[in-house]
Amino acid sequence: MEKLTHQFIANKWVPIAGQRRLDVINPFDETRLAILTGGDAADVDDAVRAARAALPGWRALGGRQRGEWLMRIADALAHRREALMHCSSINNGKVLAEAAIDLDDAIACYRYYATQAGDLEARQGRPVEATMAGVSAFEYEMPVGVAGLITPWNFPLVTSAWKIAPALAAGCTVVFKPSEVTPLPELALADIALEIDLPAGVFNLLLGDGEGIGAPLARHPGIDKLSFTGSNGVGEAIMREAAAGTRNLSLELGGKSPIVVLEDADPEQAADWIMAGLYFNAGQICSATSRLIVDQRVVEPVLAALSARIDALSVGDPLDAHTTMGPLASAAQRERVRGYLARAKEEGLIAVRDEHHRTLPEHGFFVAPVLYRDVPADSALWREEIFGPVLCAHTVSNEQDAVALANDSDFGLAATVISGDAERARRLGAELEAGIVWFNTEQLVLPNISWGGMKRSGIGRELGPQGLAAYLELKHVVGPSGD
């Protein structure tokens, strides 16, 4: 069993100032993987000081050189791919096939922003056409400064890549807090920083929970930019802290995403895409399309196809190559999902598939894959983010009602439309209130396509050029022309 007693600050492992003990648990067998000493405000002070000291040198390097460092991080992750897949499965509970996707996504993200960093340097000082004679103007994109980055437990190494890669590409230095639930895969980033000899203080990693590290980081006056992915409650608290310094802020928060199946859809194909959008990672996805809006003319074959696929899921040891759904990441998350299942019974929801249809392992933080039909639009399970393998279905009679029901939500992160007519699906997708909409496909997440939501799903965008822009400040230099 590992004991985590040091923070990574300025390329050194230094003793953690805090004294609280946090257990890191294997969600499959419930054994203790590590004992983590939770950090506190003194650790945050040290890390921010190191990041501020490193900022001028890192900013001055230029985008091409920063891009070379990002490529080295990507190469080092690729070299560790198999080991990190195993580590992620043990710490998070996701099956090996899903962990492999995560590693590939993280590597692609660092490579993408390596290229973006070079492009950033090439366009610095580009002329802007002025509307007044005799005036010249030039445009620069400058790093916002020291970035405080806070990530959740559901996609270790992936969500961190979405923040660290663009921040470093932009010329920011970083203080990174991974989730205390899944810190083990993220520790590889510190080892990589040492291996590639990344300049000291550019990347700092702090271990601890929200109380010990997250809150002091959010309120620290030495942080110029905050980027957080997680729950709405915590995001709102961080927003309040950021207000004190009028600081730059990005929030990627909750979702309650719809998947719309029109009457001309192939039920079998639709069922495949529905499964991928909800039961992947045991439903612990912010973009999980957990509200199934299906035309009444195809509801029965769609539910039948879904039932067969749910029954075919192999729920068990995430390290077993035959397993297709592992446990939830923590006991706390299991209890949260169980609470919603209890509410479903209170509401009298109709279960097509639930815990009565499956025998679960005797240990581990498992919840059976669940499917409810004819769920009222005012049900708590229809309206609130559950973050587990729980799918709720509701029927409609036409596409106008489908769009209206899809948009009737406090959230607007993602959505999917499935139709036998691709152009029709794309057209309806344009009507949905979501930051990303897929049509006739699974949830494709690409490093060059922006990610983020509307309404209560957050502020700002990650990935794509917009993800880089989140760590930049725009500046224009204006003066007389040389004519």
Secondary structure, 3 states (H helix, E strand, C coil): CEEECEEEECCEEEECCCCEEEEEECCCCCCEEEEEEECCHHHHHHHHHHHHHHHHHHHHCCHHHHHHHHHHHHHHHHHCHHHHHHHHHHHHCCCHHHHHHHHHHHHHHHHHHHHHHHHHHHCCCEEECCCCCCEEEEEEEEECCEEEEECCCCCCCHHHHHHHHHHHHHCCEEEEECCCCCCCCCHHHHHHHHHCCCCCCCEEECCCCHHHHHHHHHHCCCCCEEEEECCHHHHHHHHHHHHCCCCEEEEECCCCCEEEECCCCCHHHHHHHHHHHHCHHHHCCCCCCCEEEEECCCHHHHHHHHHHHHHHCCECCCCCCCCCECCCCCHHHHHHHHHHHHHHHHHCCEEEECHHHCCCCCCCCCCCCEEEECCCCCCHHHHCCCCCCEEEEEEECCHHHHHHHHHCCCEECEEEEECCCHHHHHHHHHHCCCCEEEECCCCCCCCCCCECCEECCEECCECHHHHHHCCEEEEEEEEECCC
